Amino acid sequence: MRQISYDIIQWFIVVPVTLPLFFSALCLMLSSKYRMNTMLCYVALVIQIIFSAALFQHVLSHGIISMTMGEWLPPFGITFNVDLFSALLSFVTNCVALITFSYASEEITAKKREFGFQSLFLLLVAGANGGFLTGDIFNLYVWFELVLIASFGLLTYGGNKKQFDGGIKYSVLNLLATTFFLITVIFLYSATGTLNMADLSRLAQEGFDFGSIGYILIFSMGMKAALFPLFFWLPASYHVSYNAVSALFGGVLTKIGAYTLYRMYTSVLVHDANQRRVLLLLGIVTIISSSVMLLAERQLKRQLGFLVIIGIGMLMLALGLGSVTALAAGVFYFVHSMLVVSVLYLLMGLFANGELFIDRNCGYYKRQPLLSSLVLICFFIVAGLPPFSGFWPKIMLIQESLKSAHLFALASIIITSFLVLLGLARSYALVFWQEGESQIEEDKTSVFSIRLICVMVLFSILIVIGVQPEYLGEISFNIANALMQPTDYVKSVFDDVY
């Protein structure tokens, strides 16, 4: 029997998954020692970033790497396959996780410190990394289940009625989505006899007809990623938890479902033009409908939920267009959305703990000019105004829509940009600019606050990406080209691991 041998770098693949699982179990055993659990979580997240950065740099320099568990030859063993796309998203996920956990360490006061937060947080990080790095469809389903369990625990952490109400809406809809994804897995295995992504891609290159399986996938992942008309659970649930948890959810969780659709529709279901058109249509309807609902929303933290949905709609629009430029814009938008949504949730938490209503709170700019100015700039970033990071993928999509004569896509991007800018300008004018007194006791934020430092770190990264977009733009085009030509992805599993 042929043996599989691995270089040391290949063992780096499993670290972003196994390390948080190990530390999560350790935190569970030491559940009564909150401070020690916090330190253990910090250690795990810092090591995560180091290893994921090394993994990303290696893939960038040397190409895709693969590892199959237990010396089972592909496609029978559980495969972790890391290309530039998955390595990039894993690295950004770990960075966001460290920043949001640091924010949470100050946000969750001594009176509210209860059992299990660090353990659940690390479980969620492990599930998100597993979803991005796995090369096996059934293994992806397992990571979705892990994420669902951990996210429900984090969403209801604190135990108040509002959290349980949002948690039930979140868990029921996501459990339903996971069930339909399992049905997709069953149909795929029945039709092909394999669940390895590279093996499925090989079958697709040989002309295998996957039939209507993709429509079930769109339904399940559309529900998880919050696409129209199945997005109503997100603004009803993401705002109920701590701001750090909302930031991690908004920045990372919905992106796993979007990533799954990108992976499947660029390597497996690539030949189904009708399903691509469905994704394009869903993206268009999602961004227009959610931008209209954003205008009608009076609570700023719920408005952020609609911004998350708009971001997912833009990703699906890019995937539906399907060209190299559109996919590059989608990859750029992945990183932009993960960062800007996270920083907005964290930033809102510095004002009255995020309880901001356009008909109750006002005059914040006069009392907290620095934080209010940061909010205004972040609104410009998320609206896609130049020269900020949201502008570059949006202009790429506009150019591609013109080039391919997709006038509905072009019109939807322009209309959505206008509605988002209008809605955010209205919210800012009423809550921050208009003089008045807040009806909620405001949270005095020190210059040396850990929460403010976390906000400034993410904010600075976004400014750098906007002013110097060349590096991320080049990586995005490299990823888009690789997604359009998945031959190397297949070879990395069936050639390089032997």
Secondary structure, 3 states (H helix, E strand, C coil): CCCCCCCHHHHHHHHHHHHHHHHHHHHHHCCCCHHHHHHHHHHHHHHHHHHHHHHHHHHHHHCCEEEEHHHCCCCCCCEEEECHHHHHHHHHHHHHHHHHHHHHHHHCCHHHCCCCHHHHHHHHHHHHHHHHHECEHHHHHHHHHHHHHHHHHHHCCCCCHHHHHHHHHHHHHHHHHHHHHHHHHHHHHHHHCCCEHHHHHHHHHCCCCCCCHHHHHHHHHHHHHCCCCCCCCCCCCCCCCCHHHHHHHHHHHHHHHHHHHHHHHHHCCCCCHHHHHHHHHHHHHHHHHHHHHHHHCCEHHHHHHHHHHHHHHHHHHHHHHCCHHHHHHHHHHHHHHHHHHHHHHHHHCCCHHHCCECCCCCCHHHHCHHHHHHHHHHHHHHHCCCCCCCHHHHHHHHHHHHHCCCHHHHHHHHHHHHHHHHHHHHHHHHHHHCCCCCCCCCCCCCCCCHHHHHHHHHHHHHHHHHHCCHHHHHHHHHHHHHHHCCHHHHHHHHCCCC
